[in-house]
Amino acid sequence: MTASVRRPAVSKSADRAPALADRVLGGDRRALAQAITLVESTRPDHRRAADALLEAVMPHTGAAIRLGVSGAPGVGKSTFIECFGNSIVTRGRRLAVLAVDPSSRRSGGSILGDKTRMETLARNPNAFIRPSPAGATLGGVARRTREAGLLCEAAGFDVILVETVGVGQSETAVAEMTDMFLLLLAPGGGDELQGVKRGIVELADLLLVNKADGALREQADRTAGDYRNALALLRPSVAAWTPQVLTCSALAGDGMAAIWDRIEAYRAALRESGDWAARRRAQALDWLWSELGEGLIEAVRSAPRARPLLEAAQAEVRDGVLPPAVAARRIVQAVFQTED
């Protein structure tokens, strides 16, 4: 008999979940914003309500295409997303943009200015823009970006676009939670090209050289050619699709239709090969292990029996008396009452 995950008893904190779920499924934008705020909360009662909410909407998710967009600062991500987003909604699609803003390590605050940077798209009734702070989460995304995406799918949005913080080569987490990863590049991007074998470039399914207009048009074409040559040396992540390079101009609105055509071709190719469903299953398992890791850290920090040991271990590690690996192992053994 296969064991199942035991569900905790429903508490008063989860009473609001069914009504909120119904409103989200009905396409209520205000309810969607409230639901995302709920899943982003760290309060224990909110977490229980969020769990109940996510379970309620889960059967209504999975039909959208999930796109990740990344690129270095100054490459024009916001301008591109607004231009591309407007192109998508004119095709009759409903678009949700989950934008992740960097958080200050000193204050923990974020500017969350994506709606002001995508003013036209933000006014479109078929688009929904939700900025979230990255917090301490690495990889260019927020801790609850996956949950926010599921809620947007449940609300009827059929294209989910995740915009990363935009800090450079470390933003790989978005590739592990989306169906297709789009990397925006600037003309003359020699630094990225030097790191093509190990950096973010080899994770991209579609590379877009932006700002291909005016005096930069020829340089953008040369940059695209350089990347095509470089990608020919790399092994594709799936046999059904070879990463491609396109030029575009978000400022002039050029190339948006070609980008969407490539996205449709990518989805068709991966669905036919079976890689689409396989990637979704692998991502779900990765999500599980990620949550387990985060949850275990939180459990250790909050466990009463671990607090004195944590304080002592931190002092010994800080003073160079105890190796961090030894300290960590002792803390885990104390919390879970295990032995070597």
C-alpha positions in Angstrom: 0.0 0.0 0.0 1.4 3.4 -1.0 1.8 5.8 1.9 0.2 9.3 1.5 1.1 12.6 3.0 -0.9 13.2 6.1 -2.9 16.4 6.0 -3.1 18.5 9.2 -6.5 19.1 10.8 -8.3 22.2 9.3 -8.0 25.1 11.6 -9.9 28.4 11.8 -7.1 30.0 9.8 -8.0 28.0 6.8 -11.7 28.9 6.9 -11.2 31.7 4.5 -9.6 29.5 1.8 -12.7 28.0 0.1 -14.3 31.4 -0.5 -11.0 32.9 -1.6 -10.4 30.0 -3.9 -13.8 30.4 -5.5 -13.2 34.1 -6.2 -9.7 33.3 -7.7 -11.2 30.6 -10.0 -13.9 33.1 -11.0 -11.2 35.5 -12.3 -11.5 38.1 -9.5 -8.3 40.1 -9.8 -8.5 41.6 -6.3 -8.9 38.1 -4.9 -5.9 36.9 -6.9 -3.8 39.7 -5.4 -5.0 38.8 -1.9 -4.3 35.1 -2.6 -0.7 35.9 -3.6 -0.2 38.1 -0.6 -1.5 35.2 1.6 0.9 32.6 0.1 3.8 35.0 0.5 3.1 35.5 4.2 5.2 33.8 6.8 2.7 33.8 9.6 1.8 30.3 10.7 -2.0 30.8 10.5 -1.5 32.4 7.0 0.6 29.5 5.9 -2.1 27.0 6.9 -4.7 29.0 5.0 -2.4 29.2 2.0 -1.9 25.5 2.0 -5.7 25.0 2.0 -6.1 27.5 -0.8 -3.4 25.9 -3.0 -4.9 22.5 -2.6 -8.3 23.9 -3.6 -7.0 25.5 -6.8 -4.5 22.8 -7.8 -6.9 20.8 -10.1 -7.4 24.0 -12.1 -3.7 24.6 -12.9 -1.2 23.3 -15.5 -2.7 24.5 -18.7 -0.7 27.8 -19.1 2.7 28.1 -20.7 5.3 29.3 -18.2 8.0 31.6 -19.5 11.1 32.8 -17.7 12.8 36.0 -18.8 16.2 37.1 -17.5 19.0 39.4 -18.6 21.6 41.7 -17.1 20.7 45.2 -15.9 20.3 47.7 -18.8 19.3 45.1 -21.4 15.8 46.4 -21.4 13.8 43.6 -19.7 10.9 45.8 -18.6 10.6 47.5 -22.0 10.7 44.1 -23.7 8.1 42.6 -21.4 5.7 45.5 -21.9 6.1 45.3 -25.7 6.0 41.5 -25.9 3.1 41.4 -23.3 1.0 43.8 -25.4 1.7 41.6 -28.4 0.6 38.5 -26.5 -2.7 40.0 -25.3 -3.6 41.2 -28.8 -3.6 37.5 -29.8 -6.4 36.9 -27.3 -4.1 35.6 -24.6 -4.3 36.5 -20.9 -0.9 37.3 -19.5 0.3 37.3 -15.9 3.7 38.9 -15.2 5.4 37.9 -11.9 8.3 40.4 -11.6 10.9 39.9 -8.9 12.6 43.0 -7.5 15.9 42.9 -5.6 15.7 43.3 -1.9 18.1 45.4 0.2 20.3 43.2 2.4 20.5 46.1 4.9 16.8 47.0 5.2 15.1 44.1 3.5 13.0 46.5 1.4 12.3 46.5 -2.3 11.1 49.3 -4.7 8.6 47.1 -6.5 8.3 49.5 -9.4 7.4 47.1 -12.2 3.9 48.5 -12.7 5.3 52.0 -13.3 7.8 50.6 -15.7 5.1 48.7 -17.6 2.4 51.4 -17.5 0.6 50.5 -20.7 0.5 46.7 -20.0 -0.6 47.3 -16.5 -3.7 49.0 -17.7 -4.7 46.2 -20.0 -7.6 44.2 -18.5 -6.1 40.9 -19.9 -2.8 41.4 -18.2 -1.9 41.1 -14.5 1.4 42.4 -13.1 2.5 41.3 -9.6 5.9 42.6 -8.3 7.4 40.6 -5.4 10.6 41.1 -3.4 13.3 38.6 -3.9 14.1 38.6 -0.1 17.0 36.3 0.8 16.1 33.8 -2.0 18.9 33.2 -4.4 18.6 32.5 -8.1 16.8 35.7 -9.2 13.3 34.6 -8.1 11.2 35.0 -5.0 10.4 32.2 -2.4 6.8 31.9 -3.5 7.0 32.6 -7.2 5.9 29.1 -8.0 2.8 29.4 -5.8 1.9 32.7 -7.4 2.2 31.2 -10.8 -0.3 28.4 -9.9 -2.8 31.0 -8.6 -2.5 33.0 -11.8 -3.2 29.8 -13.8 -6.2 29.1 -11.6 -7.5 32.6 -12.3 -7.5 31.9 -16.0 -4.2 33.4 -17.2 -2.8 31.2 -19.9 0.7 32.8 -20.2 2.7 33.1 -17.1 5.9 35.2 -17.4 8.4 35.3 -14.6 10.9 38.2 -14.8 14.0 37.7 -12.7 15.9 40.2 -10.6 18.5 40.8 -13.3 21.8 40.5 -11.5 23.7 38.4 -14.0 24.9 34.8 -14.4 23.5 33.3 -11.2 19.9 33.6 -12.2 19.3 29.9 -12.9 16.4 29.1 -10.6 13.9 30.5 -13.2 14.9 27.8 -15.6 13.8 25.2 -13.1 10.3 26.5 -12.7 9.3 27.5 -16.2 8.6 25.6 -19.5 10.8 27.9 -21.6 13.7 30.2 -20.6 14.2 33.4 -22.6 17.5 35.2 -22.1 17.7 38.8 -23.2 21.1 40.1 -24.4 22.5 43.4 -25.4 24.4 44.0 -28.6 28.1 43.4 -28.2 27.6 41.1 -25.2 31.2 39.7 -25.1 31.3 39.0 -21.4 28.3 36.6 -21.6 29.9 35.0 -24.7 33.1 34.3 -22.8 31.1 32.4 -20.1 28.8 30.6 -22.5 29.9 27.1 -21.5 29.2 27.5 -17.8 26.9 30.4 -17.4 23.3 31.2 -17.7 23.4 31.1 -21.6 23.5 27.4 -21.8 20.3 27.1 -19.9 18.3 29.4 -22.3 15.9 27.9 -24.8 15.7 31.1 -26.8 18.2 33.9 -26.8 17.0 37.4 -27.8 19.4 40.2 -28.8 17.5 43.3 -27.9 18.0 46.9 -29.1 18.4 45.8 -32.7 17.5 49.2 -34.1 19.1 52.4 -35.4 22.9 52.5 -35.0 22.9 49.2 -33.0 21.2 47.2 -35.7 24.4 45.9 -37.4 26.1 45.2 -34.0 23.0 43.3 -32.9 23.1 41.1 -36.0 26.8 40.4 -35.4 26.1 39.6 -31.7 23.3 37.2 -32.8 25.7 35.5 -35.2 28.4 35.1 -32.5 25.9 33.4 -30.2 24.6 31.1 -32.9 28.2 29.9 -33.5 28.8 29.5 -29.8 25.5 27.5 -29.2 26.5 25.1 -32.0 29.3 23.9 -29.6 26.8 23.1 -26.8 24.6 20.1 -26.3 20.9 21.0 -26.2 19.1 20.2 -22.9 16.5 18.2 -24.8 16.9 16.4 -28.2 13.6 17.9 -29.5 14.8 21.5 -29.4 17.9 23.3 -30.4 18.2 26.8 -28.7 17.8 29.6 -31.2 18.9 33.2 -31.4 16.7 36.1 -32.6 17.1 39.8 -32.8 14.4 42.2 -31.7 13.7 45.8 -30.7 11.4 46.3 -27.8 11.6 50.1 -28.3 10.4 49.8 -32.0 8.2 46.8 -31.4 10.1 44.7 -34.0 10.4 40.9 -33.8 7.6 40.2 -31.3 5.6 38.0 -33.6 8.7 35.9 -34.5 9.4 35.4 -30.8 5.9 34.1 -30.2 6.1 31.8 -33.2 9.3 30.3 -31.8 7.6 29.8 -28.4 4.7 28.0 -30.1 7.1 25.8 -32.1 9.0 25.0 -28.9 5.9 23.9 -27.1 4.7 21.8 -30.0 8.1 20.1 -30.3 8.4 19.2 -26.6 4.8 18.0 -26.3 5.3 15.7 -29.3 8.5 14.3 -27.8 7.1 13.9 -24.3 9.7 16.3 -22.8 7.0 18.8 -21.9 5.3 16.5 -19.4 8.6 15.1 -18.2 10.0 18.6 -17.4 6.8 19.5 -15.5 7.2 16.3 -13.4 10.9 16.9 -12.7 10.1 20.5 -11.7 7.4 19.4 -9.3 9.9 17.1 -7.6 12.6 19.8 -7.5 10.0 22.1 -5.9 9.3 19.5 -3.2 12.9 19.1 -2.3 13.4 22.9 -2.3 10.5 23.3 0.1 11.8 20.4 2.3 15.2 22.2 2.5 13.7 25.5 3.4 11.2 23.9 5.9 13.9 21.9 7.6 16.0 25.0 8.2 13.0 26.8 9.6 12.2 23.8 11.8 15.8 23.7 13.2 15.8 27.5 13.9 12.5 27.3 15.8 13.0 24.0 17.6 13.2 24.7 21.4 15.8 22.0 22.0 18.0 23.5 19.3 18.1 27.0 20.5 20.8 26.7 23.2 22.8 24.4 20.9 22.5 26.8 18.1 23.8 29.7 20.2 26.7 27.7 21.5 27.6 26.3 18.1 27.5 29.8 16.4 29.8 31.1 19.1 32.3 28.2 18.6 32.1 28.5 14.8 32.6 32.3 14.9 35.6 31.9 17.2 37.2 29.2 15.0 36.9 26.5 17.7 34.4 24.2 15.9 34.2 23.4 12.1 30.9 24.5 10.6 30.2 21.0 9.2 30.7 19.4 12.7 28.4 22.0 14.3 25.7 21.5 11.7 25.8 17.8 12.1 25.4 18.0 15.9 22.5 20.4 15.6 20.7 18.1 13.2 21.3 15.1 15.5 20.0 17.1 18.5 16.8 18.3 16.7 15.9 14.9 15.1 17.4 12.8 18.0 19.6 10.7 15.6 23.0 9.2 16.0 25.9 8.5 13.6 
